Amino acid sequence: MSLPHNSTNLRNRVKKLYLPKTKALYPLFEVISNSIHAIQEQQILKPDFKGKIKIMAIRNGDAEVLKQISNIEEYPINSFEIIDNGIGLNEENIKSFSEFDSEKKAEIGGKGVGRLICLKAFKKLSVESIYKSNMTFKMLHFDYRKSKEGFDNFKDNLNTTKTSTGTKVVLSQYEDNYDKSVPKSLREIARQIITHFQLYFIQKIEPEIIIANQDDVEINLNNLFLKDFEKEILEDAFEISNQTFKIFISKSHKAKSHKIHYCAHERTVKDEGLSKYLVDLNNKITGENKEGYFFQVFVIGDYLNRNVNEARTSFNFTLEEDEEEIDLKEITLSKIRKQTILSIEKLLNDFLKKVRTEKLETYYPIIEEEYPNYHSVIHYNKERIEKLPAGLSKHELDLKLYEIESDWRIEVKTKGIDLIDKKKDITNLVEYKELYSDFLTQFNEIGQSDLTRYVIHRRSVIDLLDKLIELNELEKFANEDIVHSLFFPIRETGRTVTTEKQNLWLLDERLTYNSLLASDKLFQQIEGISSDSTKRSDIVIKKEEVFENATLFSEDKYPFESFTIVEFKKPERDNYKHGIYKDDPIKQVRTYIEKIIEGNQKVKGKRIEANKLTPFYCYIVADKTPTLDKILDYEGFDPTPDGLGSFKFYDTKTSRAYIEVLPFKKIIKDSKQRNKILFDKLKLS
């Protein structure tokens, strides 16, 4: 063969190449990879051929002295010698060696730049190879350096007495600083070689590989794998559209995260983090030796080998798809991933079960104490609950459980619709009853969950009100607008306020079902009431007719039988003045009543029959301070039976009204008492 030549400037290519100092063993991996490929070529010609690779670690110091000393592993490694019994550098292979990005390397999954990596970390490569040409064994040797041409002292077609093919490569003299990242321990180097080539070992397609020190102490990597690695390898297989895929799971002490590796030709083409699909595989797992490890999942198959691109950077099939449009028979990365996750769940079942049990043991007390409304969600969605991320805060846990509950509600609702739409064929009656029973059970559980959430809401509202009426850090009380909003959304109309948004049950349970006319609006702005008064009321509520007669089904909701007015004052306010409109709450509500009766009120064009006989129920929410007590005494109010509040019934020529003054503490006490049985059931008292 004539002297090979590079098609580009080798020195520049090496200079531009980036190889981190921490990857100092990568050149050794590249040479071992070439040796494996050479052995595989030989096995094509001789199926029973047994491949062998011998690696010698060459350390700093005199070779003869190193053979004699007992502490050889204290000396750094500066070079490696790798000998294989592969097919050798015949004409085709030496041509491939001299070409960057060679097509031959691409066919077997290589990138064809391995020798550049070798020259980046070492001063030179020395190569000696025996190959067969026309039934005769020949030898070539050369050095490969960081020069423009690369090849140096190239000699070929040399006669040899050897009768078997093979290649010896010497990686000579690490460049500065790379040697510092090379382990001194031969066993550690052996373990890293196994880790790098573990797919070969896992599939039992690796040649015999031996690594030795200069004192002739050897480690057989095949035996080391069987002893330290194989027992921890898990494997499974699945089919998609008649194509078989295998997965292997190993533990890595060097990896930075749990990963899935989609492989072709025993090399990773695409990898992705596992925690995205299995949240319990997020952190490093601490083993018995406390070193910690991450799971590495390898997916292999002929389909992946056939469909990898030339650069081995991606696959030539759909990676992600729109599930509505995808061909059911088409193999996609998404389908492969989905099956892989199922296999991982199966293989790591014991581990995941333990992790999930420990995780839920931390969540259950929080749910029991803070979110009992999710009991049914947990019962019917256990698999989803188990897959919640670990370490969630209380608020994050609430959000995640809410998401699961929302999905569950949709599923149950859909199930109910499907059942209603089903034809009740007598032949399917038993099956239908079973399905309907399951649906009703879950539907009722959702109802209980809603009730629980509402009870918790009530307890929270009471606690918040209790807090709002305390002095804050500035020794001030909450603004009356804030307190007002807790009872009822301020400046809103009935159309924008649902039952869940108002808390008038704090005053009287019946008020929950009244319809709002307006909250904190001028009378002329109140929808449904016509009046030109500029006086403001906090809340005006219309109480619908009591449905005790044939009008129950009538759409005509007139006449109104009564009105309820609620007025709020700031906690502990003590600057009231009798007879002054803005400072006398009794005068305020009585003025409101007069304006409603005097006004030409209409709702949708129909007259409101509010007159002096129409009953008005008025609640003044205010703390009884000395100035308010004076007004109440003057107006002749009586104390409530518990002595906390006051009340009076006004029956005058112009109106009839029951007015009750409710201090905040009384509201809190009465609300707790009315809801005590519910709070006790949920252990919220």
Helices and strands as residue ranges (DSSP letters): H 10-16, G 21-23, H 26-45, E 52-59, H 63-68, G 72-74, E 77-84, H 91-98, H 103-107, H 114-121, E 122-133, E 136-145, E 151-159, E 166-174, G 178-181, H 186-196, H 198-202, E 208-212, E 218-220, H 221-224, I 225-229, G 230-232, E 234-240, E 243-252, E 259-264, E 267-273, E 294-300, H 302-306, H 333-347, H 349-370, G 372-374, H 375-380, H 382-386, H 394-421, G 426-428, H 429-468, H 480-487, G 494-496, G 499-501, G 504-506, G 509-513, E 515-522, G 523-525, E 536-543, G 550-553, E 562-568, G 581-583, H 585-598, E 602-603, E 606-607, E 615-621, H 626-635, E 638-639, E 646-651, E 656-662, H 664-674, H 676-681
